């Protein structure tokens, strides 16, 4: 994945209410939650919840399924793993500053540099 493809998902999670909603859906697992349950858990009005869920759906983080009068919301765990992987993939691999030099992670502590 590249930044332009994954940025909308991170942007959607950049709001406190949406992050709380998403975390509740992750906790719920594959069963997901209906809109009423999410609203009760987070004490959010229906209109506010609908707006934020719409943003999460549009970003591909949440899937909604209608079952009669109920709408079931589920976190897309494949997308979640992609987000986490994107952040962790190059952890501590160093930064190429050009000319073959790489900036390695700092291994000295402040006390070592003072001595």
SVG drawing of the C-alpha trace seen along z (x, -y; Angstrom):
<svg xmlns="http://www.w3.org/2000/svg" viewBox="-37 -16 70 29">
<polyline fill="none" stroke="black" stroke-width="0.4" points="0.0,0.0 1.1,-3.6 0.3,-6.7 -2.4,-8.1 -4.3,-4.8 -4.2,-4.5 -4.5,-8.1 -8.3,-8.3 -8.5,-5.5 -6.1,-7.2 -8.0,-10.5 -11.3,-8.8 -9.8,-7.6 -8.5,-11.1 -11.7,-12.1 -12.3,-11.1 -15.9,-9.9 -15.0,-7.8 -12.0,-6.3 -14.3,-5.3 -16.8,-3.8 -14.2,-1.8 -12.6,-0.5 -16.1,0.7 -16.5,2.5 -13.1,4.1 -14.0,5.3 -17.3,6.7 -15.4,8.9 -17.1,10.6 -20.6,10.3 -20.3,6.5 -22.9,4.2 -26.1,2.6 -26.4,-1.2 -28.6,-1.3 -26.0,0.7 -23.2,-1.6 -25.2,-4.7 -26.0,-3.3 -22.4,-2.2 -20.9,-5.6 -23.9,-7.8 -24.0,-9.3 -27.2,-10.7 -28.4,-8.8 -27.7,-11.6 -24.1,-12.1 -23.5,-8.3 -24.9,-8.0 -22.6,-10.7 -19.5,-9.2 -20.4,-5.6 -20.8,-6.9 -17.3,-8.3 -15.9,-5.0 -17.8,-3.1 -16.6,-5.4 -13.0,-5.0 -13.4,-1.2 -12.9,-0.6 -16.5,0.6 -19.0,2.7 -22.7,2.4 -25.3,5.1 -29.1,4.6 -31.0,7.4 -34.7,6.3 -34.9,3.1 -31.5,3.5 -28.1,2.4 -25.2,4.5 -21.8,2.7 -18.5,4.7 -14.9,3.6 -13.1,4.8 -10.2,6.7 -8.3,7.1 -8.1,3.3 -7.2,2.9 -4.3,5.4 -3.2,3.4 -3.1,0.2 -1.1,1.7 1.2,3.4 1.7,0.2 2.9,-1.5 5.1,1.4 6.5,2.7 9.7,0.6 10.1,0.2 13.7,-0.5 15.0,0.2 17.0,-3.1 16.6,-6.1 18.6,-6.4 20.1,-9.9 21.5,-9.4 25.0,-8.4 24.6,-5.0 24.6,-6.4 21.8,-5.4 20.7,-7.0 20.4,-4.2 18.3,-4.3 19.9,-6.0 21.5,-3.4 23.3,-5.8 21.6,-7.2 21.9,-10.8 24.2,-9.6 26.6,-8.0 26.9,-11.1 27.7,-13.3 30.6,-11.0"/>
</svg>
